[in-house]
Amino acid sequence: MNRVDERALAWTLVDTAGPRLSIEARVRLNTEIGAGELDVAITHLLAFYGRTGTAIPRDLAAPLNAWIFGDTGTPAEAHLRQPMSRIPLQSADIQRHSLAKRALRSTRVDSRVS
């Protein structure tokens, strides 16, 4: 996974966590991502999702597994795979609802800006 994809994955994981993240956690993660500490941020996010049982969209499972695959054979691999195994995946219905909500929200923002 290249750095651009890794950065996009990190931001998507932060956005998906939404209001479940505390303000302090969100600030820390935004700082880590902004500073280029993508491994640290994604590791923290994996721990958050695994600890809280917060579901991720199904389409994030493959990129997350690809990211973890980059650590195959290293001591970090087990520490990354453990929380990943506890993260539930959202059903397709929930994903469609979330996407529709995001689209509606961005439409409202666009109409205020115009």
JOGI-V699606 format. One record per residue. OMEGA is omega in whole degrees, 0 to 359 (* if undefined). NEAR is the number of other C-alpha atoms within 10 Angstrom. Layout:
<<OMEGA;NEAR> <OMEGA;NEAR>>
This chain:
<<180;13> <185;7> <180;10> <178;9> <180;12> <178;20> <179;20> <178;13> <180;18> <180;25> <180;19> <178;14> <177;20> <181;21> <181;12> <179;17> <175;18> <186;11> <179;10> <177;14> <174;17> <178;11> <180;10> <180;9> <180;15> <179;17> <180;12> <181;14> <178;23> <179;17> <179;13> <181;18> <180;21> <180;13> <179;9> <178;14> <186;15> <178;20> <181;16> <182;14> <181;23> <176;25> <177;16> <180;17> <176;20> <179;22> <179;19> <181;18> <180;21> <181;20> <186;13> <183;11> <178;14> <182;16> <174;16> <175;19> <181;17> <183;14> <175;12> <183;16> <181;15> <178;10> <178;15> <178;20> <176;13> <179;13> <179;19> <180;21> <178;14> <179;11> <180;14> <178;13> <179;9> <177;9> <182;9> <186;12> <181;14> <180;14> <178;14> <182;23> <182;18> <178;13> <180;18> <181;19> <181;10> <183;17> <177;20> <177;16> <178;17> <174;16> <180;12> <180;12> <180;9> <179;12> <180;16> <179;13> <180;11> <179;14> <179;12> <178;12> <179;12> <180;12> <179;12> <180;12> <181;11> <177;12> <179;12> <179;11> <179;11> <183;10> <177;8> <182;8> <184;7> <*;5>>
